[in-house]
Amino acid sequence: MLHARPTMLTKFLPLSHSLTFPFLSPPRLLFPKPLSLSLIPAAATLDQSFSYGPSLRKGHRSSHHRPPHLKEEQGEGETEHDYSIDRDFFTRAYDIAALRVPSDRCFDLESRLRGHLLNWPRIRNIARVPGDEMEDGFKKLISDGDDEDESSLVSLDRRIVGKGEGDGELLSPVLYRDKLARTFNSRGFVRFRNLARISRPPKKKKRGEREGGGRREREGVGKSEFCVVEVVEEEGEEDMSGLLGEEFRVTRKWRGSTRLLLLDEKCAGKRMEELPEAIKVVLNENGREETISTFELVRCKLTLFYDYWQMNEILEALLPEGVIVPSAFETVGHIAHLNLRDEHFPYKKLIAKVVLDKTKPKIQTVVNKIDAIHNDFRTMQLEVLAGNRSLVTTVVENGLRFHLDLATVYWNSRLATERQRLLNCFTRDDVVCDVFAGVGPIAISAARKVKHVYANDLNPHAVEYLERNCVHNKLERKLDVFNMDGRRFIDAVFASRKSQSITQVVMNLPNDAAEYLDVFKGIFSTKPKDRGIALPKIHVYGFSKCDDPEFDFHERIRIALSEVAFEVEMNRVRLVAPGKWMLCASFILPESVAFAKATTNM
């Protein structure tokens, strides 16, 4: 039995909790007794000695936050284990300091103090202060001094009660609408002000609001929000939240609209005179003593939620120590395609759950390849780990839309760069022959540029999607689609009159494409040389695990064509596995091969 190492959660979980992970024991899964972990108290402050920036190992967390747990659901005849994650476990609060500044000066101060601000990834340095917002129209009605301007307050009062028109001011929108309705009823017609705004129908409530539950997942945090900044009240300050509500706190004299400039984490707990000299110089730059009094240094709490943390940070905290964190996956439309290692298998659903959470709404399905490609159709055996079970999707590449079913056809999004490189080699006078076309990523893209394309694939499902994609992209007139074996297709196309016009041949079947090259021996043997037939350029793909992959692939091509003296251009496409390269060889079909005596290819 394989023994699990203590996880990184050891530093986070309370003593009263334990974490259970499944274990892999060939040839079947075994789930032994839960593994208890030695943990520290939940109320403790996590280590602050880590490097700069936010971290799950820094800050505070509430004592009620529980670790992720393993929830077991039993089906008929077997036990299915599924992970569910307690998002509140990943909530972290950090003590920081902030400058409370007038809103009209915050952007200027932000640009001048940027080196001394928080500057954390995905966190804005400017935060709003709830309850002190003021419209521009009211600014001139409120006095900035200590003594209230009675005339301004009287004017404001007259406007609020509906008597402000005599002062040359507009009524509030509510009072104006009421007056408009009364005037219209008596006169029958008036000159409407802001008719479009008033007559516009009310906005429809969003689905979450119609259902009564609201869109907020937790108090103070919206669906798209991942952080909250709160001002920490000092002891002895007057708190009127019980009278005016939680969103409105009055602790000092209100000065109008203000903003919070979040300072560097090193400034937490310091007083105004202890701030760096660069900050004090900027605040006192006008040389006036009263300038610094307009700014206030406040203590704040910055809370980061589950949505803030990146996928690798979440997985690093969840997976046992020593297990490599999966950091990359292929995206095919709404599907995330993972290639998990054997060590990831016990935690595959946990990994898929995190991937799905961090990539929504773009990703709706997470799958894993459970076996290598061994069949002639190049289809993959996939296991759906999370999300919906639909593998029919749409991929956009080079401005074209490709519909496909990942369960029945082959697609590799990582070859998009290579496909673009190949397309750049074609001209408008070319006629392309795509021997292993699949759903048409090369054939359909080339059809927009070249004169004509002949596309073929052995997989009938791929041919069906190929024809559908031709119609969807309005290129069906420039493509001829075939469903044949590669050898038969090459023989048939080059035996017809079309052979004299073909200038480019693409053979993208890395496992076996080089073995199909012998079909070109004697391909033009029945045609006279003196007619000046243009020999096609062949682009063939293959794999190589040798120390010199170019030399190895070149030798295999020479053996297949039984020809030595011809030039081959090699391109390394990508490293598909440690020590295994995918290559593309491009060469003009040698004349000695094309016009050789006809041989029977079995």
C-alpha positions as CSV (number, residue, x, y, z in Angstrom):
1,M,0.0,0.0,0.0
2,L,1.3,3.5,-0.9
3,H,1.5,5.8,2.1
4,A,0.6,9.5,1.6
5,R,2.9,12.2,2.8
6,P,1.6,15.0,5.0
7,T,-0.1,17.6,2.9
8,M,0.5,21.3,2.8
9,L,-2.9,21.6,4.5
10,T,-1.1,20.6,7.7
11,K,-0.3,24.2,8.3
12,F,-3.9,25.4,7.8
13,L,-6.3,22.9,9.4
14,P,-7.6,22.9,13.0
15,L,-6.8,20.1,15.4
16,S,-10.3,18.9,15.5
17,H,-10.4,18.1,11.8
18,S,-8.8,15.4,9.6
19,L,-8.5,15.0,5.9
20,T,-9.1,11.8,3.9
21,F,-7.5,11.1,0.5
22,P,-8.0,8.0,-1.6
23,F,-5.0,5.9,-2.4
24,L,-4.1,4.0,-5.5
25,S,-3.0,0.3,-5.1
26,P,-2.7,-1.6,-8.4
27,P,-4.7,-3.1,-10.0
28,R,-7.7,-1.5,-8.3
29,L,-8.5,1.5,-6.0
30,L,-8.5,0.9,-2.3
31,F,-9.8,3.4,0.2
32,P,-8.2,2.7,3.7
33,K,-9.0,4.3,7.0
34,P,-9.0,8.1,7.2
35,L,-5.5,9.7,7.7
36,S,-5.4,12.0,10.6
37,L,-3.1,15.0,10.3
38,S,-1.4,17.0,13.0
39,L,-2.6,20.5,12.7
40,I,-2.3,23.9,14.4
41,P,-5.2,25.9,15.9
42,A,-7.4,27.7,13.4
43,A,-7.4,31.1,15.2
44,A,-3.7,31.4,14.9
45,T,-2.1,34.0,12.6
46,L,-0.3,32.3,9.7
47,D,3.4,32.9,9.2
48,Q,4.1,36.4,7.9
49,S,7.7,35.8,7.0
50,F,6.9,34.7,3.4
51,S,7.9,36.8,0.4
52,Y,6.0,39.9,-0.7
53,G,2.5,39.6,-2.0
54,P,-0.6,37.6,-1.1
55,S,-0.3,34.0,-0.1
56,L,-2.4,31.3,1.5
57,R,0.3,31.0,4.1
58,K,-0.2,34.6,5.2
59,G,-3.0,36.5,6.8
60,H,-5.8,35.4,9.1
61,R,-8.7,33.1,8.7
62,S,-11.9,32.6,10.7
63,S,-12.1,29.7,13.1
64,H,-15.3,28.4,11.5
65,H,-13.6,27.8,8.2
66,R,-13.3,24.1,7.6
67,P,-10.9,22.3,5.2
68,P,-12.0,20.7,2.0
69,H,-13.5,17.3,2.6
70,L,-14.2,14.0,0.8
71,K,-17.8,13.3,0.2
72,E,-18.7,9.7,-0.8
73,E,-21.7,8.9,-3.0
74,Q,-22.5,5.2,-3.4
75,G,-23.9,3.9,-6.6
76,E,-25.1,0.5,-7.6
77,G,-22.4,-2.1,-7.4
78,E,-19.6,0.4,-6.7
79,T,-18.5,3.3,-4.6
80,E,-17.9,6.6,-6.4
81,H,-15.8,9.1,-4.5
82,D,-16.2,12.8,-5.3
83,Y,-14.5,15.8,-3.8
84,S,-16.3,18.9,-2.7
85,I,-14.4,22.0,-1.7
86,D,-15.3,24.4,1.1
87,R,-14.6,27.7,-0.5
88,D,-14.6,29.6,2.9
89,F,-11.5,27.6,3.8
90,F,-9.5,29.7,1.3
91,T,-10.7,33.1,2.7
92,R,-7.7,35.1,4.0
93,A,-7.8,38.5,5.7
94,Y,-4.8,40.8,5.8
95,D,-4.1,43.8,8.0
96,I,-3.1,46.8,5.9
97,A,-3.0,50.6,6.1
98,A,-4.7,53.1,3.8
99,L,-4.7,56.8,3.2
100,R,-8.2,58.3,3.2
101,V,-8.0,61.1,0.6
102,P,-10.5,63.3,-1.3
103,S,-11.9,61.5,-4.4
104,D,-10.9,64.3,-6.7
105,R,-7.2,63.8,-5.8
106,C,-7.0,60.0,-5.5
107,F,-5.8,59.4,-9.1
108,D,-3.1,62.0,-9.0
109,L,-1.8,60.7,-5.7
110,E,-2.0,57.1,-6.9
111,S,0.4,57.8,-9.8
112,R,2.8,59.6,-7.5
113,L,2.8,57.1,-4.7
114,R,2.6,53.9,-6.8
115,G,5.9,52.6,-5.5
116,H,4.5,52.8,-1.9
117,L,1.1,51.4,-2.6
118,L,0.0,47.8,-2.1
119,N,0.4,46.8,-5.8
120,W,-0.8,43.2,-5.3
121,P,-1.9,41.2,-8.4
122,R,-5.5,41.7,-9.4
123,I,-6.1,44.2,-6.5
124,R,-6.8,47.8,-7.2
125,N,-4.9,50.3,-5.2
126,I,-8.0,52.5,-4.9
127,A,-11.0,51.4,-2.8
128,R,-14.3,53.1,-2.3
129,V,-15.5,54.1,1.2
130,P,-19.1,53.0,1.7
131,G,-21.6,55.7,2.8
132,D,-19.6,58.9,1.9
133,E,-20.4,59.2,-1.8
134,M,-21.7,62.5,-3.0
135,E,-23.1,63.6,-6.4
136,D,-21.3,66.5,-8.2
137,G,-24.5,68.5,-8.2
138,F,-24.5,68.7,-4.4
139,K,-20.9,69.6,-3.9
140,K,-21.5,73.4,-4.4
141,L,-24.3,73.2,-1.9
142,I,-22.2,72.0,1.0
143,S,-19.7,74.2,2.7
144,D,-16.1,73.0,3.0
145,G,-15.4,75.0,6.1
146,D,-16.3,74.3,9.7
147,D,-19.1,76.8,9.7
148,E,-22.1,75.7,7.7
149,D,-23.3,78.0,4.9
150,E,-26.9,78.7,5.8
151,S,-27.8,80.0,2.4
152,S,-26.6,76.8,0.7
153,L,-28.5,74.7,3.2
154,V,-31.7,76.7,2.6
155,S,-31.3,76.3,-1.1
156,L,-30.8,72.6,-0.7
157,D,-33.8,72.3,1.5
158,R,-36.0,74.3,-1.0
159,R,-34.9,71.9,-3.7
160,I,-35.6,68.8,-1.7
161,V,-39.1,69.9,-0.8
162,G,-39.9,70.9,-4.3
163,K,-39.5,74.7,-4.1
164,G,-36.2,75.0,-5.9
165,E,-37.4,76.2,-9.2
166,G,-37.6,79.8,-8.0
167,D,-33.9,79.6,-7.3
168,G,-33.2,78.7,-11.0
169,E,-32.4,75.1,-10.1
170,L,-33.9,71.9,-11.5
171,L,-36.0,69.7,-9.3
172,S,-34.9,66.3,-8.4
173,P,-35.9,63.6,-11.0
174,V,-38.7,62.2,-8.7
175,L,-40.3,65.6,-8.0
176,Y,-39.9,66.7,-11.7
177,R,-41.6,63.5,-12.8
178,D,-44.5,64.1,-10.4
179,K,-44.9,67.7,-11.6
180,L,-44.7,66.6,-15.2
181,A,-47.6,64.1,-14.6
182,R,-49.8,66.8,-12.9
183,T,-49.0,69.3,-15.7
184,F,-49.8,66.9,-18.4
185,N,-53.1,65.9,-16.9
186,S,-54.2,69.6,-16.7
187,R,-52.8,71.0,-20.0
188,G,-52.7,67.8,-22.1
189,F,-49.2,68.5,-23.4
190,V,-46.0,69.9,-22.1
191,R,-42.4,70.1,-23.5
192,F,-40.8,67.0,-22.0
193,R,-37.3,67.2,-20.5
194,N,-35.3,63.9,-20.9
195,L,-38.2,62.2,-22.6
196,A,-36.1,59.2,-23.6
197,R,-34.9,58.6,-20.1
198,I,-38.3,59.0,-18.5
199,S,-40.2,56.9,-21.0
200,R,-37.7,54.1,-21.1
201,P,-39.2,50.9,-19.6
202,P,-37.7,49.6,-16.4
203,K,-34.9,47.1,-16.6
204,K,-35.8,43.5,-16.3
205,K,-34.7,41.9,-13.1
206,K,-31.9,39.3,-13.5
207,R,-32.7,35.7,-13.0
208,G,-31.0,35.5,-9.7
209,E,-32.9,38.5,-8.4
210,R,-36.3,37.2,-9.7
211,E,-35.8,33.9,-7.9
212,G,-35.5,35.9,-4.6
213,G,-32.1,34.6,-3.7
214,G,-30.2,37.5,-5.2
215,R,-26.9,37.4,-7.0
216,R,-24.7,37.6,-4.0
217,E,-23.2,34.4,-2.9
218,R,-22.1,35.7,0.5
219,E,-22.6,38.8,2.4
220,G,-20.6,41.7,1.0
221,V,-19.2,39.7,-1.9
222,G,-20.8,39.7,-5.4
223,K,-20.6,36.9,-7.8
224,S,-17.7,38.4,-9.8
225,E,-16.0,39.9,-6.7
226,F,-13.0,38.3,-5.2
227,C,-11.9,40.8,-2.5
228,V,-13.3,43.2,0.0
229,V,-11.7,46.2,1.7
230,E,-13.1,47.3,5.1
231,V,-12.1,50.1,7.4
232,V,-11.3,48.8,10.9
233,E,-12.9,51.0,13.5
234,E,-10.7,52.4,16.3
235,E,-11.7,51.9,19.9
236,G,-13.8,54.6,21.3
237,E,-15.2,55.7,18.0
238,E,-18.9,56.3,17.7
239,D,-20.7,53.6,15.8
240,M,-24.1,54.4,14.4
241,S,-24.5,51.3,12.3
242,G,-27.3,50.2,14.6
243,L,-29.4,53.3,13.6
244,L,-28.4,53.8,10.0
245,G,-27.5,50.3,8.9
246,E,-24.4,48.3,8.3
247,E,-23.5,50.2,5.0
248,F,-23.4,53.6,6.7
249,R,-21.0,54.3,9.5
250,V,-20.3,57.8,10.9
251,T,-17.2,58.0,13.0
252,R,-15.8,61.4,12.1
253,K,-17.0,64.5,10.5
254,W,-18.1,63.8,6.9
255,R,-16.0,65.7,4.4
256,G,-17.6,64.5,1.2
257,S,-16.5,61.8,-1.3
258,T,-13.3,60.1,-0.3
259,R,-11.2,57.1,-1.5
260,L,-8.8,54.7,0.2
261,L,-5.3,54.4,-1.2
262,L,-4.0,51.0,-0.1
263,L,-0.5,51.3,1.2
264,D,2.3,48.8,1.1
265,E,1.9,45.9,3.5
266,K,5.1,47.2,5.3
267,C,3.1,50.2,6.4
268,A,0.5,48.2,8.3
269,G,0.3,49.3,12.0
270,K,2.3,52.4,11.5
271,R,1.3,56.0,12.4
272,M,1.3,59.0,10.1
273,E,4.7,60.2,11.3
274,E,6.2,56.7,10.8
275,L,5.3,56.5,7.1
276,P,8.2,56.7,4.5
277,E,9.5,60.2,3.9
278,A,8.5,60.0,0.2
279,I,4.8,59.7,1.2
280,K,5.0,62.6,3.6
281,V,6.7,64.8,1.0
282,V,4.0,64.2,-1.5
283,L,1.3,65.0,1.0
284,N,3.0,68.2,2.2
285,E,4.2,69.2,-1.3
286,N,2.4,72.6,-1.2
287,G,4.1,73.6,2.0
288,R,0.8,74.2,3.9
289,E,0.3,72.8,7.3
290,E,-3.3,72.1,6.7
291,T,-2.6,70.0,3.7
292,I,-1.7,66.8,5.6
293,S,-4.8,67.3,7.8
294,T,-7.0,66.6,4.8
295,F,-5.6,63.1,4.6
296,E,-6.3,60.4,7.2
297,L,-4.4,57.2,7.9
298,V,-6.8,54.4,8.7
299,R,-6.4,50.7,9.4
300,C,-8.1,48.4,6.9
301,K,-8.8,44.7,6.5
302,L,-8.3,43.2,3.0
303,T,-10.2,39.9,2.6
304,L,-9.4,37.6,-0.3
305,F,-11.9,34.9,-1.2
306,Y,-11.6,31.6,-3.1
307,D,-12.2,33.3,-6.5
308,Y,-9.0,35.4,-6.1
309,W,-6.6,32.5,-5.9
310,Q,-5.1,31.0,-9.0
311,M,-5.6,27.3,-10.0
312,N,-2.0,26.4,-9.1
313,E,-2.3,28.0,-5.7
314,I,-5.4,26.1,-4.8
315,L,-4.0,22.8,-6.0
316,E,-0.7,23.3,-4.2
317,A,-2.6,23.7,-1.0
318,L,-4.8,20.6,-1.6
319,L,-2.5,18.0,-3.1
320,P,0.0,16.1,-0.9
321,E,3.5,17.3,-0.7
322,G,5.7,15.9,-3.5
323,V,2.8,15.5,-6.0
324,I,3.5,17.7,-9.1
325,V,0.7,20.3,-9.5
326,P,-0.9,20.1,-13.0
327,S,-0.3,23.5,-14.6
328,A,-1.4,23.2,-18.2
329,F,-4.2,21.7,-20.2
330,E,-5.5,21.8,-23.7
331,T,-8.7,23.8,-24.5
332,V,-11.0,22.5,-27.2
333,G,-14.0,24.8,-27.3
334,H,-15.8,24.5,-23.9
335,I,-13.7,21.4,-23.0
336,A,-10.6,21.3,-20.9
337,H,-8.5,18.3,-21.9
338,L,-6.1,17.0,-19.2
339,N,-3.3,14.5,-19.4
340,L,-2.9,13.5,-15.8
341,R,-0.1,11.3,-14.5
342,D,-0.5,8.1,-12.5
343,E,0.2,10.0,-9.3
344,H,-2.7,12.4,-10.0
345,F,-5.3,9.6,-10.5
346,P,-6.5,9.4,-6.8
347,Y,-7.1,13.2,-6.9
348,K,-8.4,13.5,-10.5
349,K,-11.9,14.7,-9.6
350,L,-10.5,17.2,-7.1
351,I,-8.2,18.6,-9.8
352,A,-11.0,18.7,-12.3
353,K,-13.3,20.5,-9.8
354,V,-10.6,23.2,-9.3
355,V,-10.0,23.5,-13.1
356,L,-13.7,23.9,-13.7
357,D,-14.1,26.6,-11.0
358,K,-11.2,28.6,-12.2
359,T,-12.1,28.6,-15.9
360,K,-15.9,29.1,-15.9
361,P,-17.8,30.1,-17.9
362,K,-15.5,29.4,-20.8
363,I,-14.8,25.8,-19.7
364,Q,-17.9,23.7,-19.0
365,T,-16.4,20.2,-19.2
366,V,-13.2,18.7,-17.9
367,V,-11.9,15.4,-19.4
368,N,-8.8,13.2,-19.1
369,K,-7.2,10.9,-21.6
370,I,-7.1,7.5,-20.1
371,D,-5.2,5.7,-22.9
372,A,-2.9,6.4,-25.8
373,I,-4.2,6.6,-29.3
374,H,-4.1,3.1,-30.9
375,N,-6.9,3.1,-33.5
376,D,-6.8,4.1,-37.2
377,F,-9.3,6.9,-36.6
378,R,-6.9,8.7,-34.1
379,T,-9.8,9.0,-31.5
380,M,-9.0,9.3,-27.9
381,Q,-10.5,7.5,-24.9
382,L,-11.7,10.2,-22.7
383,E,-13.2,10.2,-19.2
384,V,-15.4,13.1,-18.1
385,L,-14.3,14.3,-14.7
386,A,-16.4,17.4,-14.1
387,G,-19.1,19.5,-15.7
388,N,-21.6,18.5,-18.3
389,R,-20.9,15.3,-20.3
390,S,-21.3,16.8,-23.8
391,L,-18.2,16.5,-25.9
392,V,-19.7,18.1,-29.0
393,T,-18.2,21.6,-29.2
394,T,-17.2,24.4,-31.5
395,V,-13.6,25.7,-32.0
396,V,-12.7,29.0,-33.6
397,E,-9.3,29.1,-35.4
398,N,-8.1,31.5,-38.0
399,G,-11.5,33.2,-38.0
400,L,-13.2,29.9,-38.9
401,R,-15.6,27.8,-36.9
402,F,-15.1,24.1,-36.6
403,H,-17.8,21.8,-35.2
404,L,-16.6,18.5,-33.8
405,D,-17.3,15.7,-31.3
406,L,-14.1,15.0,-29.3
407,A,-15.3,11.5,-28.6
408,T,-15.4,10.4,-32.3
409,V,-12.8,12.7,-34.1
410,Y,-9.3,14.0,-33.4
411,W,-8.4,17.6,-32.6
412,N,-5.3,19.2,-31.2
413,S,-5.4,22.9,-30.4
414,R,-1.7,23.0,-29.7
415,L,-1.0,22.5,-33.4
416,A,-2.7,25.9,-34.3
417,T,0.7,27.6,-34.7
418,E,2.0,24.8,-36.9
419,R,-1.1,24.9,-39.1
420,Q,-0.7,28.7,-39.5
421,R,3.0,28.2,-40.5
422,L,1.9,25.7,-43.1
423,L,-0.8,28.0,-44.5
424,N,1.8,30.7,-44.9
425,C,3.6,28.5,-47.4
426,F,0.6,28.4,-49.8
427,T,-0.3,30.8,-52.5
428,R,-3.5,31.6,-54.4
429,D,-2.4,29.5,-57.4
430,D,-1.9,26.3,-55.3
431,V,-4.1,23.3,-55.4
432,V,-3.8,21.4,-52.0
433,C,-4.3,17.7,-51.4
434,D,-4.9,17.0,-47.7
435,V,-4.6,13.2,-47.2
436,F,-5.5,13.1,-43.5
437,A,-7.8,16.1,-43.2
438,G,-9.8,15.3,-40.0
439,V,-12.5,17.8,-39.5
440,G,-10.7,20.3,-41.8
441,P,-8.4,22.6,-39.8
442,I,-5.9,22.8,-42.6
443,A,-8.1,22.0,-45.6
444,I,-10.8,24.6,-44.8
445,S,-8.3,27.3,-43.8
446,A,-6.4,26.7,-47.0
447,A,-9.6,26.9,-49.1
448,R,-9.9,30.6,-48.2
449,K,-6.5,31.2,-49.8
450,V,-5.7,28.7,-52.5
451,K,-7.4,27.8,-55.8
452,H,-8.9,24.4,-54.7
453,V,-8.5,21.7,-52.0
454,Y,-9.0,17.9,-52.1
455,A,-9.6,16.7,-48.5
456,N,-9.8,13.1,-47.4
457,D,-10.1,11.1,-44.1
458,L,-10.7,7.5,-43.3
459,N,-12.9,8.3,-40.3
460,P,-16.5,8.7,-41.4
461,H,-17.4,10.8,-38.4
462,A,-14.6,13.2,-39.3
463,V,-15.8,13.4,-42.9
464,E,-19.3,14.2,-41.7
465,Y,-18.0,17.1,-39.6
466,L,-15.7,18.1,-42.5
467,E,-18.6,18.5,-44.9
468,R,-20.6,20.3,-42.2
469,N,-17.7,22.8,-41.5
470,C,-17.3,23.5,-45.2
471,V,-21.0,24.6,-45.4
472,H,-20.9,26.6,-42.1
473,N,-17.8,28.5,-43.4
474,K,-19.3,28.9,-46.9
475,L,-16.3,27.2,-48.6
476,E,-18.0,24.1,-50.0
477,R,-17.5,25.1,-53.6
478,K,-13.7,25.2,-53.1
479,L,-13.4,21.7,-51.5
480,D,-13.9,18.1,-52.7
481,V,-14.3,15.7,-49.8
482,F,-13.4,12.0,-49.8
483,N,-13.8,9.2,-47.3
484,M,-11.0,6.7,-48.4
485,D,-7.9,5.1,-47.2
486,G,-4.8,7.3,-47.6
487,R,-3.1,5.1,-50.2
488,R,-6.3,4.7,-52.3
489,F,-7.0,8.4,-52.1
490,I,-3.5,9.3,-53.4
491,D,-3.7,6.8,-56.2
492,A,-7.2,7.9,-57.3
493,V,-6.4,11.6,-57.2
494,F,-3.1,11.4,-59.1
495,A,-4.5,8.9,-61.6
496,S,-7.2,11.5,-62.6
497,R,-6.8,14.7,-64.6
498,K,-6.5,16.6,-61.4
499,S,-3.0,15.3,-60.8
500,Q,-1.4,17.9,-63.1
501,S,-2.8,20.8,-61.0
502,I,-1.9,19.5,-57.5
503,T,1.0,21.6,-56.1
504,Q,0.9,20.8,-52.4
505,V,0.3,17.6,-50.5
506,V,-0.2,17.5,-46.7
507,M,0.2,14.3,-44.8
508,N,-0.5,15.0,-41.1
509,L,-0.5,11.6,-39.6
510,P,2.7,11.6,-37.4
511,N,2.5,7.9,-36.4
512,D,2.3,6.4,-39.9
513,A,2.6,9.2,-42.6
514,A,6.1,8.3,-43.5
515,E,5.0,4.7,-44.4
516,Y,2.6,6.1,-47.0
517,L,5.3,7.8,-49.0
518,D,6.1,4.7,-51.1
519,V,2.7,5.3,-52.9
520,F,4.4,8.2,-54.8
521,K,6.9,5.9,-56.5
522,G,5.9,5.8,-60.1
523,I,2.9,8.1,-59.5
524,F,3.5,9.8,-62.9
525,S,4.9,6.7,-64.8
526,T,2.0,6.7,-67.3
527,K,2.5,10.4,-68.2
528,P,5.3,11.6,-70.6
529,K,8.0,13.7,-69.1
530,D,8.1,16.2,-71.9
531,R,4.8,17.7,-71.0
532,G,6.4,19.7,-68.2
533,I,4.3,18.3,-65.3
534,A,4.9,20.3,-62.1
535,L,6.0,18.0,-59.3
536,P,4.1,18.6,-56.0
537,K,5.6,19.7,-52.7
538,I,5.0,17.2,-49.9
539,H,4.7,18.1,-46.2
540,V,4.9,14.9,-44.1
541,Y,4.7,14.8,-40.3
542,G,6.3,12.2,-38.0
543,F,7.6,11.5,-34.5
544,S,11.2,10.7,-33.4
545,K,12.8,9.8,-30.1
546,C,16.4,9.8,-31.3
547,D,19.1,12.1,-30.2
548,D,19.2,13.6,-33.7
549,P,15.5,13.6,-34.6
550,E,16.0,15.4,-37.9
551,F,18.5,12.8,-39.2
552,D,16.4,9.9,-38.0
553,F,13.2,11.2,-39.8
554,H,15.2,12.1,-42.9
555,E,16.5,8.5,-43.1
556,R,13.0,7.1,-42.8
557,I,11.8,9.3,-45.7
558,R,14.7,8.2,-47.9
559,I,14.0,4.6,-47.2
560,A,10.3,4.9,-48.0
561,L,11.1,6.7,-51.3
562,S,14.1,4.6,-52.1
563,E,15.9,7.8,-53.0
564,V,18.9,9.5,-51.5
565,A,19.8,12.6,-53.5
566,F,17.1,15.1,-52.7
567,E,16.8,18.1,-50.4
568,V,14.5,17.9,-47.4
569,E,13.6,20.9,-45.2
570,M,13.0,19.9,-41.5
571,N,10.9,21.8,-38.9
572,R,10.6,20.9,-35.3
573,V,6.9,21.3,-34.4
574,R,6.8,20.6,-30.7
575,L,8.0,18.3,-27.9
576,V,5.1,15.9,-27.4
577,A,6.8,14.0,-24.5
578,P,10.2,13.9,-22.9
579,G,12.7,13.1,-25.7
580,K,10.0,12.7,-28.3
581,W,9.7,15.3,-31.0
582,M,7.1,15.9,-33.7
583,L,8.6,17.1,-36.9
584,C,7.5,18.3,-40.3
585,A,9.5,17.4,-43.4
586,S,8.9,19.4,-46.6
587,F,10.4,18.5,-50.0
588,I,9.7,18.5,-53.7
589,L,8.8,15.0,-55.0
590,P,11.9,13.8,-56.7
591,E,11.5,13.3,-60.5
592,S,13.2,10.0,-60.3
593,V,10.6,8.8,-57.8
594,A,7.6,10.3,-59.6
595,F,8.5,8.8,-63.0
596,A,9.9,5.5,-61.8
597,K,8.5,2.3,-63.3
598,A,5.1,1.5,-61.9
599,T,5.1,-0.9,-58.9
600,T,2.3,-2.6,-57.1
601,N,1.7,-1.1,-53.6
602,M,0.2,-3.6,-51.3
